[in-house]
């Protein structure tokens, strides 16, 4: 346990926040700091073919220790953290033998991690939790995943009696801004399939995710002195408000769950002559996803008829539901499920209300379900991870490698 804690804290102490407004890869220079540390550590534990490219993508190999051909598989995590909340000067707190009560993250600011609001905490009574100090996010998304992959590879290297085929690992930048797989060289990775270690609570096993798009609504207006504005002023803010009112009020993140899709207005800025709305559009069902995109266009057309041609809609697809690519090779999910069950972990198979690198990689030819990494309350000051969940994730990785070695290669 202490080995996992020490490794995880080393990783989260490095600020790797990505930046959606940057066009470079990685999007922030500070991501290189952890990337270079990971390369050195992979070499130190005995991994082979350790490489990092000019965009900070890392790949390495644990060579097979058996004399038969079995599938080459991979494990992937991202090392950037979300731009939604600061990751500078992460100061973790370790709560041993959690008693099920409130955890004071920051007494001065009265920031409390409470099971009365975050009821998932109660399933971890008796566990060792790592939390924030209330000032930053923690970085378990996805440095817990990296910790687990590196620890599992180290364990396999130190226990050659556990038989396995070739194992590939990959660490990526910029996942949190939707670009983690953009420059991932699937051919160079050379795995038949892989798993992202990027889920949340223990037991999660996911092979469905949202279809996703981003939409930017640009509204231009005309500013005229308000005393003489009749039939002359066009107030972009009023049109923006009208646009929002045409969207279904119940189809927003805070009122949806499971496979229910939504529109999420995450940015609004403006003045009389220019207003901008930015939405993300999400739905598991492809037909409903297309209908959502069309609805934004229909609203714009309706309001352009009402006000004049002042609204422009720009919609860009971001990623698609990987279920289509996973279902033809469901044995890769079955192996992960068997691994969990053999370790007395109850698999929680459910759709991801988001996306992972795996969703894009699956469409790039690398089928890639998602497995729990253990953390909760990502992207904010209430983030925490039970160390026991990280230990179990390490065991799942090892078991998947072992089970795959019992399968014949293509």
Secondary structure, DSSP 4 states (H G I P E B T S, - for coil): -HHHHHHHHHHHTS--B--TT--SSSSSTTHHHHHHHHHHHHHHHT-EEEEE-TT--EEEEE---SSS----EEEEEE--B-TTS--TT---EEE-S--SS-EEEETTTTEEE-TTT-GGGGGGTTS-EEE--SSS---HHHHHHHHHHHHHHHHHHH-TTS----EEEEEES-GGGT-TTTT--HHHH--SEEEEEEE-STTEEE--B-EEEEEEEEEE-B---GGG-TTT-B-HHHHHHHHHHTS-TT-SGGG--TT--EEEEEEEEEETTEEEEEEEEEESSHHHHHHHHHHHHHHHHHHHHHH-S-EEEEEEEEE--THHHHGGGTHHHHHHHHHHHHTT---EE--BSS--HHHHHHHTT--EEEEE--EESTTSTT-EEEHHHHHHHHHHHHHHHHHHTTSPP-
